[in-house]
Amino acid sequence: MNKSFWQAGHTPTLFAAFLYFDLSFMIWYVLGPLGVQIAADLGLTTQQRAFMVATPILAGAVLRFVMGMLADRTSPKLAGIIGQVIVIVGLSVAWLMGIHTYEQALLLGLCLGFAGASFAVALPLASQWYPPEHQGKALGIAGAGNSGTVLAALFAPGLAALFGWNNVFGLALIPLVLTLIIFASVAKNAPNRPAPKSTADYLRALGDRDSWWFMFFYCVTFGGFLGLASTLPGYFFDQYGLDPVVAGYYTAACVFAGSLMRPLGGALADRIGGIRTLLMVYTAASICIAAVGFNLPSALAALALFVCAMLCLGAGNGAVFQLVPQRFSREMGVMTGLIGMAGGIGGFLLTAGLGSIKQTTGDYQLGLWFFASMGIFAWIGLYSVKRRWRTTWGSAAVTSARI
């Protein structure tokens, strides 16, 4: 007999995974909403600003693979503690010594990558406690930690205006240290964790064509969510001349929508199937992003379309990770690292690409249309594998989950 969701796993660990992921995402993303103010003080170009904002994303993408291996070889809890300590130390150095050059900002971005790598720790930590029929909800709740981007977008520009952007790094240490204490106190590793995987296991996973499909699908959904979240403060400033604080509020509305929909997307995928959910997501998101690309005269109209797109991308993030544990239940640590890395690379490419296109053409239009086309390609790819997935590992004879 199936247990209810709240009886099936370990709620304190699920809460700790969410909190760790949430605060890590807040600091991983913090250069995005501060980008306009930092660029003004350091004299950066639009392209340099975009690359500075994108550096933590790329570092986090690569480090997700590393942290995924560490979580697999040791334990998710220990890996999470190590990652948090590294970020706290790096942020303390940046706050006390200051960031005075473009190169120093890039070095800080590399350090913040460890916060972005929290994805490869928080999700296996939560996933390993829950049965297949509750994976969408469990990973949706843990993955809703990307709502930390809301906190950064909402508060970082205002705090920077009051205290200076460098002091924002010091203020961020307060919740980060508290989170480390809570995480170390209440999180527990699942009793039936899979055996550690070797490097060869990672290479074998890359040899499975389904792993590449999942990496591509998440590259579009999570990469789109993160890339837009990182770009939007600068977009609203450049395109509509909004004050950095107001641009932060606009961005916060967008990222809140995407973060809210991650657990709801996971729950929806549990109910109607991850494939069906993703097909709807890619359709709606592509339409919204393509429409914004027509350079709407109203900032509010652009905001409304971005909110809709982020709702879809957030739901897509939850849907992808409803499917992954069904296909790779024994390789969840490996696949979380690989798929998370692909999502981070997608976010980096979108952020840096939009900045480069804006610097070259003076407009974001081509970049937005290119991203919309990637959503269309993802829809076509998913539709092409739908039948095979539903008649092999996703059949009713193999799993109790809806695929």
For each residue, the residues with C-beta under 8 A, 3 or more apart:
1:
2: 8 131 133 400
3: 7 8 131
4: 7 8
5: 8 9 130 134 137 138
6: 11
7: 3 4
8: 2 3 4 5 129 130 131 134
9: 5 13 14 126 129 130 134 138
10: 13 14 129 188 190
11: 6 14 15
12: 15 16 186 187 188
13: 9 10 16 17 125 126 129 186 187 188 190
14: 9 10 11 17 18 126 129 138 141 142
15: 11 12 18 19 186
16: 12 13 19 20 125 182 183 186 187
17: 13 14 20 21 122 123 125 126 142 145 187
18: 14 15 21 22 122 126 141 142 144 145
19: 15 16 22 23 145 179 182 183
20: 16 17 23 24 80 84 118 121 122 145 179 183 187
21: 17 18 24 25 118 119 122 123 142 143 144 145 146 148
22: 18 19 25 26 144 145 146 147 148 151
23: 19 20 26 27 145 148 175 176 179
24: 20 21 27 28 83 84 87 115 116 118 122 145 148
25: 21 22 28 29 115 116 118 145 146 147 148 149
26: 22 23 29 30 148 149 151 152 172 175
27: 23 24 30 87 91 112 115 148 152 172 176
28: 24 25 56 57 60 112 113 115 116 118 148
29: 25 26 32 33 56 148 149 152 153 226 229 230
30: 26 27 33 34 112 152 156 168 169 172
31: 34 35 38 52 53 55 56 105 108 109 112
32: 29 35 53 149 152 153 229 230 231 233 251
33: 29 30 152 153 156 157 233 244 248 251
34: 30 31 37 38 156 157 160 165 168
35: 31 32 38 39 49 52 53 230 233 234
36: 39 40 49 157 233 234 237 244 247
37: 34 40 41 157 160 161 165 244
38: 31 34 35 41 42 44 49 52 99 105 165
39: 35 36 42 43 44 48 49 52
40: 36 37 43
41: 37 38 165
42: 38 39 99 100 101 102 105
43: 39 40
44: 38 39 48 49 52 102
45: 48 49 359
46: 49 50 234 238 355 358 359
47: 50 51 355 356 358 359
48: 39 44 45 51 52 102
49: 35 36 38 39 44 45 46 52 53 234 355
50: 46 47 53 54 231 234 351 352 354 355 356 358 359
51: 47 48 54 55 106 352 355
52: 31 35 38 39 44 48 49 55 102 105 106 109
53: 31 32 35 49 50 56 57 230 231 234 351 355
54: 50 51 57 58 230 347 348 351 352 355
55: 31 51 52 58 59 105 106 109 110 113
56: 28 29 31 53 59 60 109 110 112 113 115 116
57: 28 53 54 60 61 113 116 226 227 230 344 347 348 351
58: 54 55 61 62 113 344 345 348
59: 55 56 62 63 109 110 111 112 113 114 116
60: 28 56 57 63 64 112 113 114 115 116 117 119 344
61: 57 58 64 113 116 340 341 342 343 344 345 347 348
62: 58 59 65 66 113 341 344
63: 59 60 66 67 113 114 116 117
64: 60 61 67 68 116 117 119 120 336 337 340 341 344
65: 62 68 69 120 202 337 338 340 341
66: 62 63 69 70 117 337
67: 63 64 70 71 79 83 114 117 118 120 121 337
68: 64 65 71 72 120 121 124 333 334 336 337 338 340 341
69: 65 66 72 73 197 199 202 333 337
70: 66 67 73 74 78 79 82
71: 67 68 74 75 76 78 79 80 120 121 124 125 333 337
72: 68 69 124 194 196 197 333 334 337
73: 69 70 196
74: 70 71 78 79
75: 71 78 79 189 193
76: 71 79 80 121 122 124 125 128 189 333
77: 80 81 125 183 184 187 188 189
78: 70 71 74 75 81 82
79: 67 70 71 74 75 76 82 83 120 121
80: 20 71 76 77 83 84 118 121 122 125 183 187
81: 77 78 84 85 180 183 184
82: 70 78 79 85 86
83: 24 67 79 80 86 87 114 115 117 118 121
84: 20 24 80 81 87 88 118 176 179 180 183
85: 81 82 88 89 180
86: 82 83 89 90 111 114
87: 24 27 83 84 90 91 111 112 114 115 176
88: 84 85 91 92 173 176 177 180
89: 85 86 92 93
90: 86 87 93 94 108 111 112 114
91: 27 87 88 94 95 108 111 112 169 172 173 176
92: 88 89 95 96 170 173
93: 89 90 96 97
94: 90 91 97 98 99 104 108 111 166 169
95: 91 92 98 166 167 169 170 173
96: 92 93 170
97: 93 94
98: 94 95 166
99: 38 42 94 104 105 108 166
100: 42 104
101: 42 104 105
102: 42 44 48 52 105 106
103: 106 107
104: 94 99 100 101 107 108
105: 31 38 42 52 55 99 101 102 108 109
106: 51 52 55 102 103 109 110
107: 103 104 110 111
108: 31 90 91 94 99 104 105 111 112
109: 31 52 55 56 59 105 106 112 113
110: 55 56 59 106 107 113
111: 59 86 87 90 91 94 107 108 114
112: 27 28 30 31 56 59 60 87 90 91 108 109 115 116
113: 28 55 56 57 58 59 60 61 62 63 109 110 116 117
114: 59 60 63 67 83 86 87 90 111 117 118
115: 24 25 27 28 56 60 83 87 112 118
116: 24 25 28 56 57 59 60 61 63 64 112 113 119 344
117: 60 63 64 66 67 83 113 114 120 121 340
118: 20 21 24 25 28 67 80 83 84 114 115 121 122 145
119: 21 60 64 116 122 123 143 336 340 343 344
120: 64 65 67 68 71 79 117 123 124 333 336 337 340 341
121: 20 67 68 71 76 79 80 83 117 118 124 125
122: 17 18 20 21 24 76 80 118 119 125 126 142 143 145
123: 17 21 119 120 126 127 139 142 143 321 332 336 340
124: 68 71 72 76 120 121 127 128 332 333 336
125: 13 16 17 71 76 77 80 121 122 128 142 187 189 190
126: 9 13 14 17 18 122 123 129 130 138 139 141 142
127: 123 124 130 135 138 139 142 325 332 336
128: 76 124 125 189 190 192 193 194 332
129: 8 9 10 13 14 126 138 190
130: 5 8 9 126 127 134 135 137 138
131: 2 3 8 134 135
132: 135 325 326 329 399 400 401
133: 2 270 400 401
134: 5 8 9 130 131 137 138 270
135: 127 130 131 132 138 139 266 270 321 322 325 326 401
136: 139 140 266 267 268 269 270 274 318 319 321 322 401
137: 5 130 134 140 141 263 266 267 270
138: 5 9 14 126 127 129 130 134 135 141 142 266
139: 123 126 127 135 136 142 143 266 318 321 322 325
140: 136 137 143 144 262 263 264 265 266 267 318 321 322
141: 14 18 126 137 138 144 263 266
142: 14 17 18 21 122 123 125 126 127 138 139 145
143: 21 119 122 123 139 140 146 262 263 266 317 318 321
144: 18 21 22 140 141 147 259 260 262 263
145: 17 18 19 20 21 22 23 24 25 118 122 142 148
146: 21 22 25 143 149 225 226 255 258 259 262 314 317
147: 22 25 144 150 151 255 256 259 260
148: 21 22 23 24 25 26 27 28 29 145 151 152
149: 25 26 29 32 146 152 153 226 229 255 259
150: 147 153 154 252 255 256 259
151: 22 26 147 148 154 155
152: 26 27 29 30 32 33 148 149 155 156
153: 29 32 33 149 150 156 157 229 233 248 249 251 252 255
154: 150 151 158 248 249 252
155: 151 152 158 159
156: 30 33 34 152 153 159 160 165 168 248
157: 33 34 36 37 153 160 161 233 244 245 247 248
158: 154 155 161 162 245 248
159: 155 156 162 163 167 168 171
160: 34 37 156 157 163 164 165 167 168 244
161: 37 157 158 244 245
162: 158 159
163: 159 160 167 168 171
164: 160 167 168
165: 34 37 38 41 156 160 168
166: 94 95 98 99 169 170
167: 95 159 160 163 164 170 171
168: 30 34 156 159 160 163 164 165 171 172
169: 30 91 94 95 166 172 173
170: 92 95 96 166 167 173
171: 159 163 167 168 174
172: 26 27 30 91 168 169 175 176
173: 88 91 92 95 169 170 176 177
174: 171 177 178
175: 23 26 172 178 179
176: 23 27 84 87 88 91 172 173 179 180
177: 88 173 174 180 181
178: 174 175 181 182
179: 19 20 23 84 175 176 182 183
180: 81 84 85 88 176 177 183 184
181: 177 178 184 185
182: 16 19 178 179 185 186
183: 16 19 20 77 80 81 84 179 180 186 187
184: 77 81 180 181 187
185: 181 182
186: 12 13 15 16 182 183
187: 12 13 16 17 20 77 80 125 183 184
188: 10 12 13 77
189: 75 76 77 125 128 193
190: 10 13 125 128 129 193
191:
192: 128
193: 75 128 189 190
194: 72 128 197 330 331 332 333
195:
196: 72 73
197: 69 72 194 201 202 331 333 334
198: 201 202
199: 69 202 203
200: 203 204
201: 197 198 204 205 331 334
202: 65 69 197 198 199 205 206 334 337 338
203: 199 200 206 207
204: 200 201 207 208
205: 201 202 208 211 328 331 334 335 338
206: 202 203 211 212 338
207: 203 204
208: 204 205 211 212
209: 212 213
210: 213 214 327 328 385 389
211: 205 206 208 214 215 328 335 338 339
212: 206 208 209 215 216
213: 209 210 216 217 381 382 385
214: 210 211 217 218 320 323 324 327 335 339 342
215: 211 212 218 219 338 339 341 342
216: 212 213 219 220 342 378 381
217: 213 214 220 221 278 316 320 378 381 382
218: 214 215 221 222 223 317 320 339 340 342 343 346
219: 215 216 222 223 342 343 345 346
220: 216 217 223 224 282 316 346 374 375 378
221: 217 218 224 225 278 281 313 316 317 319 320 343 378
222: 218 219 225 226 313 316 317 320 340 343 344 346 347
223: 218 219 220 226 227 342 343 344 345 346 347 348 349 350
224: 220 221 227 228 285 289 309 313 346 347 350 371 374 375
225: 146 221 222 228 229 255 258 310 313 314 317 347
226: 29 57 146 149 222 223 229 230 343 344 346 347 350 351
227: 57 223 224 230 231 346 347 348 349 350 351 354 371
228: 224 225 231 232 254 306 309 310 313 350
229: 29 32 149 153 225 226 232 251 254 255 258 310
230: 29 32 35 53 54 57 226 227 233 347 351
231: 32 50 53 227 228 234 235 350 351 354 355
232: 228 229 235 236 247 250 251 254 306
233: 32 33 35 36 153 157 230 236 237 244 247 248 251
234: 35 36 46 49 50 53 231 237 238 247 355
235: 231 232 238 239 354 364
236: 232 233 239 240 242 246 247 250 251 299 302
237: 36 233 234 240 241 242 243 244 247
238: 46 234 235 358 364
239: 235 236 295 299 302 364
240: 236 237 299 302
241: 237
242: 236 237 246 247 250 299
243: 237 246 247
244: 33 36 37 157 160 161 233 237 247 248
245: 157 158 161 248 249
246: 236 242 243 249 250
247: 36 157 232 233 234 236 237 242 243 244 250 251
248: 33 153 154 156 157 158 233 244 245 251 252
249: 153 154 245 246 252 253
250: 232 236 242 246 247 253 254 299 303
251: 32 33 153 229 232 233 236 247 248 254 255
252: 150 153 154 248 249 255 256
253: 249 250 256 257 303 307
254: 228 229 232 250 251 257 258 303 306 307 310
255: 146 147 149 150 153 225 229 251 252 258 259 310
256: 147 150 252 253 259 260
257: 253 254 260 261 307 308 310 311 314
258: 146 225 229 254 255 261 262 310 311 313 314 317
259: 144 146 147 149 150 255 256 262 314
260: 144 147 256 257 263 264 311 314
261: 257 258 264 265 310 311 312 313 314 315 318
262: 140 143 144 146 258 259 265 266 314 315 317 318
263: 137 140 141 143 144 260 266 267 318
264: 140 260 261 267 268 314 315 318
265: 140 261 262 268 269 277 281 314 315 316 317 318 319 322
266: 135 136 137 138 139 140 141 143 262 263 269 270 318 319 321 322
267: 136 137 140 263 264 270 271 318
268: 136 264 265 271 272 277 315 318 319
269: 136 265 266 272 273 274 277 278 318 319 322 323 402
270: 133 134 135 136 137 266 267 322 401 402
271: 267 268 402
272: 268 269 276 277 402
273: 269 276 277 402 403
274: 136 269 277 278 319 320 322 323 402 403
275: 278 279 323 382 386 389 390 394 403
276: 272 273 279 280
277: 265 268 269 272 273 274 280 281 315 316 319 322
278: 217 221 269 274 275 281 282 316 319 320 378 382
279: 275 276 282 283 379 382 383
280: 276 277 283 284 312
281: 221 265 277 278 284 285 312 313 315 316 319
282: 220 278 279 285 286 312 316 375 376 378 379 382
283: 279 280 286 287 375 379
284: 280 281 287 288 308 309 312
285: 224 281 282 288 289 309 312 313 316 372 375
286: 282 283 289 290 372 373 375 376 379
287: 283 284 290 291 372
288: 284 285 291 292 305 306 308 309 312
289: 224 285 286 292 293 305 309 368 369 371 372 375
290: 286 287 293 294 368 369 372
291: 287 288 294 296 305
292: 288 289 296 302 305 306 309 368
293: 289 290 364 365 366 368 369 372
294: 290 291 365
295: 239 363 365
296: 291 292 301 302 305
297: 301
298: 301 302
299: 236 239 240 242 250 302 303
300: 303 304
301: 296 297 298 304 305
302: 236 239 240 292 296 298 299 305 306
303: 250 253 254 299 300 306 307
304: 300 301 307 308
305: 288 289 291 292 296 301 302 308 309
306: 228 232 254 288 292 302 303 309 310
307: 253 254 257 303 304 310 311
308: 257 284 288 304 305 311 312
309: 224 228 284 285 288 289 292 305 306 312 313
310: 225 228 229 254 255 257 258 261 306 307 313 314
311: 257 258 260 261 307 308 314 315
312: 261 280 281 282 284 285 288 308 309 315 316
313: 221 222 224 225 228 258 261 281 285 309 310 316 317
314: 146 225 257 258 259 260 261 262 264 265 310 311 317 318
315: 261 262 264 265 268 277 281 311 312 318 319
316: 217 220 221 222 265 277 278 281 282 285 312 313 319 320
317: 143 146 218 221 222 225 258 262 265 313 314 320 321 343
318: 136 139 140 143 261 262 263 264 265 266 267 268 269 314 315 321 322
319: 136 221 265 266 268 269 274 277 278 281 315 316 322 323
320: 214 217 218 221 222 274 278 316 317 323 324 339
321: 123 135 136 139 140 143 266 317 318 324 325 339
322: 135 136 139 140 265 266 269 270 274 277 318 319 325 326 401
323: 214 269 274 275 319 320 326 327 389 394 403
324: 214 320 321 327 328 332 335 336 339
325: 127 132 135 139 321 322 328 329 332
326: 132 135 322 323 329 393 394 399 401 403
327: 210 214 323 324 389 393 394
328: 205 210 211 324 325 331 332 334 335
329: 132 325 326 332
330: 194
331: 194 197 201 205 328 334 335
332: 123 124 127 128 194 324 325 328 329 335 336
333: 68 69 71 72 76 120 124 194 197 336 337
334: 68 72 197 201 202 205 328 331 337 338
335: 205 211 214 324 328 331 332 338 339
336: 64 68 119 120 123 124 127 324 332 333 339 340
337: 64 65 66 67 68 69 71 72 120 202 333 334 340 341
338: 65 68 202 205 206 211 215 334 335 341 342
339: 211 214 215 218 320 321 324 335 336 342 343
340: 61 64 65 68 117 119 120 123 218 222 336 337 343 344
341: 61 62 64 65 68 120 215 337 338 344 345
342: 61 214 215 216 218 219 223 338 339 345 346
343: 61 119 218 219 221 222 223 226 317 339 340 346 347
344: 57 58 60 61 62 64 116 119 222 223 226 340 341 347 348
345: 58 61 219 223 341 342 348 349
346: 218 219 220 222 223 224 226 227 342 343 349 350
347: 54 57 61 222 223 224 225 226 227 230 343 344 350 351
348: 54 57 58 61 223 227 344 345 351 352
349: 223 227 345 346 352 353
350: 223 224 226 227 228 231 346 347 353 354 367 371
351: 50 53 54 57 226 227 230 231 347 348 354 355
352: 50 51 54 348 349 355 356
353: 349 350 356 357 367 370
354: 50 227 231 235 350 351 357 358 364 367 368
355: 46 47 49 50 51 53 54 231 234 351 352 358 359
356: 47 50 352 353 359 360
357: 353 354 360 361 363 364 366 367
358: 46 47 50 238 354 355 361 362 363 364 367
359: 45 46 47 50 355 356
360: 356 357
361: 357 358 365 366
362: 358
363: 295 357 358 366
364: 235 238 239 293 354 357 358 367 368
365: 293 294 295 361 368 369
366: 293 357 361 363 369 370
367: 350 353 354 357 358 364 370 371
368: 289 290 292 293 354 364 365 371 372
369: 289 290 293 365 366 372 373
370: 353 366 367 373 374
371: 224 227 289 350 367 368 374 375
372: 285 286 287 289 290 293 368 369 375 376
373: 286 369 370 376 377
374: 220 224 370 371 377 378
375: 220 224 282 283 285 286 289 371 372 378 379
376: 282 286 372 373 379 380
377: 373 374 380 381
378: 216 217 220 221 278 282 374 375 381 382
379: 279 282 283 286 375 376 382 383
380: 376 377 383 384
381: 213 216 217 377 378 384 385
382: 213 217 275 278 279 282 378 379 385 386
383: 279 379 380 386
384: 380 381
385: 210 213 381 382 388 389
386: 275 382 383 389 390
387: 390 391
388: 385 391 392
389: 210 275 323 327 385 386 392 393 394 403
390: 275 386 387 394 395 403
391: 387 388 394 395
392: 388 389 395 398
393: 326 327 389 398 399
394: 275 323 326 327 389 390 391 398 399 401 403
395: 390 391 392 398 399 403
396: 399 400
397:
398: 392 393 394 395
399: 132 326 393 394 395 396 403
400: 2 132 133 396
401: 132 133 135 136 270 322 326 394
402: 269 270 271 272 273 274
403: 273 274 275 323 326 389 390 394 395 399
